[in-house]
């Protein structure tokens, strides 16, 4: 077996670069997140749509970076419809009576170690919901498996809970969804006023829910075993593996976001130069 010398390697590299000069331009190098959508063409909720989204996300592991601990990732997640049968069973098991209409669910990140701040966050969320005339079934601690996430991800991990509520006013689904958006914005402003930046709502909706976090794409269902439940059915699944380029990874910056999942962190050198040039007149 022969070993290539440094000079030979450089010579071969230069030859290959010459061959590829018309197909490769370093100025066009860019990186972006991995994102995708699975949808039911027949418009029916099915388990295989959710499973296809999970499988597709796990196949995108290469689109995100991995920390030296081997388990902390840039962030990954999935956005699906609320599995009504699943949450109806959770409400019944809690001893509450199930009311007529769709169950709305909020996926909430809370401070992990400050129990007083946790309770203040719950009060903020509940107050804004009740102020709009809606009623709350209760809170649910989301089952998680911390063994599959890295040390850095676990150190910054929030307390993850779900709040379940019902449409006590009997408004239309569109009105309910729109007012849940307004409620979320009021919650966010109240959290800022209370100086509790750790409060974050991944989703608050009567239609859909988001499971996400600062883990590897392949760890989604390990961390959130809820997603393995066969009652998790949906007509769509939006999945996302983040590639963190311009900002550091955090739990709240994992995607999908509430209204989109994007791969827009394109960081070409030419793009950065052009952006700076466009701002020169104001510098």
C-alpha positions as CSV (number, residue, x, y, z in Angstrom):
1,X,0.0,0.0,0.0
2,X,1.4,3.4,-1.0
3,X,0.8,6.7,0.8
4,X,0.3,9.9,-1.1
5,X,2.6,12.7,-0.2
6,X,1.5,16.2,0.5
7,X,2.8,17.4,-2.8
8,X,1.0,14.6,-4.7
9,X,-2.2,15.4,-2.9
10,X,-2.0,19.1,-3.7
11,X,-1.2,18.3,-7.3
12,X,-4.2,16.0,-7.6
13,X,-6.4,18.5,-5.9
14,X,-5.4,21.2,-8.4
15,X,-6.1,19.0,-11.3
16,X,-9.6,18.2,-10.0
17,X,-10.2,21.8,-9.2
18,X,-9.4,22.7,-12.8
19,X,-11.8,20.0,-14.1
20,X,-14.6,21.3,-11.9
21,X,-14.0,25.0,-12.3
22,X,-17.0,25.4,-14.5
23,X,-19.4,23.5,-12.1
24,X,-18.2,24.9,-8.8
25,X,-18.1,28.5,-7.7
26,X,-16.9,29.1,-4.1
27,X,-18.8,32.5,-4.1
28,X,-22.0,30.5,-4.3
29,X,-21.4,28.3,-1.3
30,X,-24.3,28.4,1.1
31,X,-25.9,26.3,3.9
32,X,-29.5,26.1,4.9
33,X,-31.9,24.1,7.1
34,X,-33.7,21.0,6.1
35,X,-37.4,21.4,5.8
36,X,-40.3,19.5,4.3
37,X,-44.0,18.8,4.2
38,X,-46.1,15.6,4.0
39,X,-49.8,16.1,3.2
40,X,-52.8,13.8,2.7
41,X,-54.1,14.3,-0.8
42,X,-57.5,13.0,0.2
43,X,-57.8,15.4,3.1
44,X,-58.2,12.7,5.7
45,X,-56.3,12.5,9.0
46,X,-54.1,9.5,9.1
47,X,-51.3,8.0,11.3
48,X,-49.1,7.3,8.3
49,X,-48.8,11.1,7.5
50,X,-47.4,11.7,11.0
51,X,-45.1,8.7,10.7
52,X,-43.9,9.8,7.2
53,X,-43.1,13.3,8.7
54,X,-41.1,11.7,11.5
55,X,-39.2,9.4,9.2
56,X,-38.4,12.2,6.8
57,X,-37.2,14.4,9.6
58,X,-34.8,11.7,10.8
59,X,-33.4,11.4,7.3
60,X,-32.5,15.1,7.5
61,X,-30.0,14.7,10.4
62,X,-27.2,15.7,8.1
63,X,-28.6,19.2,7.6
64,X,-27.9,20.2,11.2
65,X,-24.7,20.6,13.2
66,X,-23.8,18.4,16.2
67,X,-22.1,19.5,19.4
68,X,-19.0,17.8,20.7
69,X,-21.2,15.9,23.2
70,X,-22.7,14.1,20.2
71,X,-26.3,14.7,21.3
72,X,-26.9,18.4,21.3
73,X,-28.2,19.6,18.0
74,X,-29.2,22.9,16.3
75,X,-32.8,22.0,16.9
76,X,-35.5,19.9,15.2
77,X,-39.3,19.5,15.4
78,X,-42.6,18.7,13.8
79,X,-45.9,20.6,13.3
80,X,-49.1,18.5,13.1
81,X,-52.8,18.7,13.7
82,X,-53.9,18.4,17.3
83,X,-54.7,14.7,18.0
84,X,-58.2,15.2,19.5
85,X,-58.7,11.6,20.6
86,X,-55.4,11.6,22.5
87,X,-56.1,14.8,24.4
88,X,-59.7,13.8,25.1
89,X,-58.4,10.7,26.8
90,X,-55.9,12.8,28.8
91,X,-58.7,15.1,30.0
92,X,-61.0,12.1,31.0
93,X,-58.1,10.5,32.8
94,X,-57.6,13.7,34.8
95,X,-61.2,13.3,36.1
96,X,-62.5,16.3,34.2
97,X,-65.7,16.3,32.0
98,X,-65.1,16.6,28.3
99,X,-67.1,19.5,26.8
100,X,-68.5,19.7,23.3
101,X,-66.2,21.1,20.6
102,X,-62.5,20.9,19.7
103,X,-59.8,20.9,22.3
104,X,-57.3,23.7,22.0
105,X,-53.8,23.0,23.2
106,X,-50.8,25.2,24.1
107,X,-47.3,23.8,24.0
108,X,-45.5,25.9,26.6
109,X,-41.8,26.3,27.6
110,X,-41.5,27.4,31.2
111,X,-38.5,28.2,33.5
112,X,-37.0,24.9,34.6
113,X,-35.5,25.6,38.0
114,X,-37.3,28.7,39.3
115,X,-40.5,27.3,40.6
116,X,-41.9,30.7,41.6
117,X,-41.4,32.0,38.1
118,X,-43.0,28.8,36.8
119,X,-46.1,29.5,38.8
120,X,-46.2,33.2,37.7
121,X,-46.0,32.0,34.1
122,X,-48.9,29.7,34.5
123,X,-50.9,32.5,36.1
124,X,-50.1,34.8,33.1
125,X,-51.2,32.1,30.6
126,X,-54.4,31.3,32.5
127,X,-55.4,34.9,33.1
128,X,-55.2,35.9,29.5
129,X,-57.2,32.8,28.4
130,X,-59.9,33.4,31.0
131,X,-60.1,37.1,30.2
132,X,-61.3,36.1,26.7
133,X,-64.1,33.9,28.2
134,X,-62.5,30.6,27.4
135,X,-62.2,27.8,30.0
136,X,-59.2,25.6,31.0
137,X,-59.3,21.9,31.4
138,X,-55.9,21.9,33.1
139,X,-52.1,21.5,32.6
140,X,-50.3,18.4,31.4
141,X,-46.6,17.7,32.0
142,X,-45.3,16.5,28.7
143,X,-43.4,13.1,29.0
144,X,-39.8,13.5,27.9
145,X,-36.7,11.4,27.9
146,X,-33.6,13.5,28.8
147,X,-31.3,10.5,28.2
148,X,-31.3,11.1,24.5
149,X,-30.2,14.8,24.6
150,X,-26.8,16.3,25.2
151,X,-25.4,17.9,28.3
152,X,-25.7,21.4,26.8
153,X,-29.2,20.8,25.6
154,X,-30.2,19.5,29.0
155,X,-28.6,22.4,30.8
156,X,-30.7,24.9,29.0
157,X,-33.8,22.7,28.7
158,X,-37.1,24.4,29.8
159,X,-39.9,22.8,31.8
160,X,-42.3,21.6,29.0
161,X,-46.0,21.6,29.7
162,X,-49.3,21.7,27.8
163,X,-52.4,23.7,28.7
164,X,-55.7,22.3,27.4
165,X,-58.7,24.5,27.0
166,X,-62.2,24.6,25.5
167,X,-64.3,27.0,23.5
168,X,-66.7,28.0,26.3
169,X,-68.1,30.9,24.2
170,X,-69.1,28.7,21.3
171,X,-67.5,30.9,18.7
172,X,-66.6,29.6,15.3
173,X,-63.3,27.8,14.8
174,X,-61.9,30.8,12.8
175,X,-62.7,33.2,15.6
176,X,-61.4,30.8,18.2
177,X,-58.1,30.4,16.4
178,X,-57.7,34.2,15.7
179,X,-58.4,35.0,19.4
180,X,-55.9,32.3,20.5
181,X,-53.3,34.2,18.5
182,X,-54.3,37.5,20.3
183,X,-54.1,35.7,23.6
184,X,-50.6,34.4,22.8
185,X,-49.4,37.9,22.0
186,X,-50.9,39.2,25.2
187,X,-49.1,36.4,27.1
188,X,-45.8,37.3,25.5
189,X,-46.2,41.0,26.4
190,X,-47.1,40.1,30.0
191,X,-44.1,37.8,30.3
192,X,-41.9,40.7,29.1
193,X,-43.5,43.0,31.6
194,X,-42.9,40.4,34.4
195,X,-39.3,40.0,33.2
196,X,-39.6,36.3,32.6
197,X,-37.9,35.7,29.3
198,X,-38.1,31.9,29.7
199,X,-41.8,31.8,29.0
200,X,-42.3,30.7,25.4
201,X,-45.3,29.3,23.6
202,X,-44.3,26.9,20.8
203,X,-48.0,26.8,19.8
204,X,-51.4,27.9,21.1
205,X,-54.1,26.7,18.7
206,X,-57.3,24.8,18.3
207,X,-56.0,23.3,15.1
208,X,-52.3,22.3,15.4
209,X,-49.5,21.6,17.8
210,X,-45.7,21.8,17.6
211,X,-43.2,19.4,19.2
212,X,-39.7,20.8,19.0
213,X,-36.4,21.1,20.9
214,X,-32.6,21.4,20.8
215,X,-31.9,17.8,20.0
216,X,-30.9,15.8,17.0
217,X,-33.6,15.1,14.4
218,X,-33.2,11.3,15.0
219,X,-34.1,11.9,18.7
220,X,-37.5,13.5,18.1
221,X,-39.6,10.5,19.1
222,X,-37.1,9.4,21.8
223,X,-37.4,12.8,23.5
224,X,-41.2,13.1,22.9
225,X,-42.7,9.6,23.2
226,X,-46.1,11.2,22.7
227,X,-45.4,11.2,19.0
228,X,-45.3,7.3,19.0
229,X,-48.9,7.1,20.1
230,X,-51.1,5.8,17.2
231,X,-53.8,8.4,18.1
232,X,-51.4,11.1,16.7
233,X,-53.1,11.5,13.3
234,X,-53.0,14.5,11.0
235,X,-53.6,15.6,7.4
236,X,-50.2,17.2,7.3
237,X,-46.8,17.1,8.9
238,X,-44.3,20.0,8.6
239,X,-40.8,19.0,9.8
240,X,-37.6,20.9,10.3
241,X,-34.0,20.3,11.0
242,X,-32.3,23.6,11.9
243,X,-28.9,24.6,10.6
244,X,-27.8,27.4,12.9
245,X,-25.6,29.8,11.1
246,X,-26.3,33.4,12.2
247,X,-27.6,32.7,15.7
248,X,-26.7,30.2,18.4
249,X,-29.0,27.2,19.0
250,X,-31.6,27.6,21.6
251,X,-34.8,25.7,22.5
252,X,-37.1,28.4,21.4
253,X,-35.3,28.9,18.0
254,X,-35.8,25.3,17.1
255,X,-38.4,25.0,14.3
256,X,-41.1,24.7,13.0
257,X,-42.4,28.0,14.2
258,X,-46.1,28.7,14.6
259,X,-46.8,29.8,11.1
260,X,-43.8,28.7,9.0
261,X,-40.7,26.5,8.8
262,X,-37.9,28.1,6.7
263,X,-34.5,27.3,5.4
264,X,-33.6,31.0,5.1
265,X,-30.3,31.3,6.9
266,X,-28.3,31.4,3.7
267,X,-24.9,32.8,4.5
268,X,-23.0,33.2,1.3
269,X,-20.0,35.4,1.4
270,X,-21.3,37.4,-1.5
271,X,-24.6,37.8,0.2
272,X,-23.0,39.2,3.4
273,X,-20.9,41.6,1.4
274,X,-23.9,42.8,-0.6
275,X,-25.9,43.3,2.6
276,X,-23.1,45.4,4.2
277,X,-22.7,47.4,1.0
278,X,-26.4,48.2,1.0
279,X,-26.1,49.6,4.5
280,X,-23.0,51.7,3.9
281,X,-25.0,54.9,3.3
282,X,-26.4,54.7,6.8
283,X,-23.1,53.9,8.6
